[in-house]
C-alpha cells in the first residue's frame, strides 16, 4: 500500500462493507426452487380437474381424506393406489376413527362419470358426512 493510501485510510477510517451479491443470488435460487416444487407437493397424481364455480372451502383443522380417480379410472387414496373394495374398508375405518372426517374426491375430467359416482356412492354407504368434489375455478 502506498503512503498516500495509508494516510487517506487513517483519515477516513476503515469502511465496513458486506457483499450482498451472493446472498441475493441465493434468495432468488430458493425462490425459484419453491415456485417449481410447491405445486407438486399438493398432489403428485396428475389429473385435469373439471372447471366450475365453487364455494371456498372452510379452513378447519379436521382430518381430510383425498380420493383421486385418474384418467384411466385408477383409484388412489392420498397417493396410494387402491381398489373399490379396499376403499370401502378405508372409508369405514376413517369414519369409525373420526365421524367428522372430510372426504375430497378428485376426478379427472376425462374419466367416465360412473367411476366418480361409484366413489361417491361408497362414501355415502360408509356414512361420510362431509364429502366434497374438487374442481378448478374458472
N, C-alpha and C positions, 0 to 999 in steps of 0.2 A: 504494500500500500504506500502510495506516495505521501509526502509530508503534508501536502495540501488537503488530501482526503482525510487524513487523520485529524488535522486541525478542524476541518469542517464537521467531522463526526463528533468531535468533542463539543463544539459549539451548539450543534443542533440536537444532540442526544441520539441515542440509538432508536431506530424505528422497528417496532414490532409489527410484523405482517404475517397473516395466515393465508396461505394459498388455498383458496376455496374451489379451484377448478376440479380437483379430484372428488371433492365432496358433492359438488353439483352433478358431475358425471354419475356418481354412484346413486344419487337420488333419482335421476332420470332412468337409469337401468332398473332400479327397483320398481319404479312406477310402471314401466313397460312390462316387466315380469308380472306384476299384479293384474294389469289390464288384460294380459293374454291368458293367465291361468284362472282368474276368477270365474268366468263363465263355465269352465269345465268342472269346477268344484260343485256347482249347483246340481247337475245331473250328468253322468257320463254316458248314459244311454241316449243316443240321438233319436229324437222324434220331432216331427214337424207338427206342432200343435195347431188346432183349428183356431180361427180368428173370431172373436166375438166380444161384445161389451159385457163386462162383468163388474160385480161389486168388489171393492177392495177387501182382501182377506183381513180378518181381525188378527192382530199381533198378540197372541196369547202364548203362554208357556206350556200349553198342553202338548202331549206326545203326538207327533204326526207320522203316519204310515203312508209312504208313497208307493203306489202301484202303477206300473208302466206297461202299456201294450204297444210294442213297436210295429213297424210297417209290415213285418212278416207274421204278425199275430202272436209273437212270443211274449210271455208274461214274466215280469220282474217285480219283486218286492224289494224296494230300495234299489240295489244293484245286483241282487241275487236272482238268477233265473229260477222259475218255479212253474208248477203246473196248476190247473184249476183245482184239483183235489187238495194239493198242498196249501193253496190259498185259503180254502175253506177252514182248514185247521189253524192256519196262522191268524186269520181274522178272528176266529172264535177264541183263540188264546189271548189275542190282543184285547178283545172286548172283556174277557174274564179278568185280565190284569187291570184294565182301566176302562170302565164303561163309557167314559167321555173321550175316547181316542178319536182323533181326526184322521180320516182316510181321504187321500187325494188321488184321483185317478187321472193319469196322463195317457191319453190315447192318440196315436199318430193319426193324422188326417187321412192317410192312405189306407188305414186298416178298416176292415168291414165293421159296420155298426154293431153287428151281433156279438163280436168279441168284447167290445166295451160294455155292451148291455149285459153280457154274462157276468162280467166282473161286478157290475152294479148289483145284479141280482144276488150274487154270492154275498156281497157286503150286506144287503138287506136281510138275507137269511141268517147272517151271523149277528144280527141286531146292532149293526153300526148305526149310531145316532147322528154322527156328523160326517157327511160324505160330500166331497166336492169334486167337480170336473174341472181340470186345469185347461186354460186356453190362453192364447196371446191376445193382448189388447190391440185393436185396430187403430 
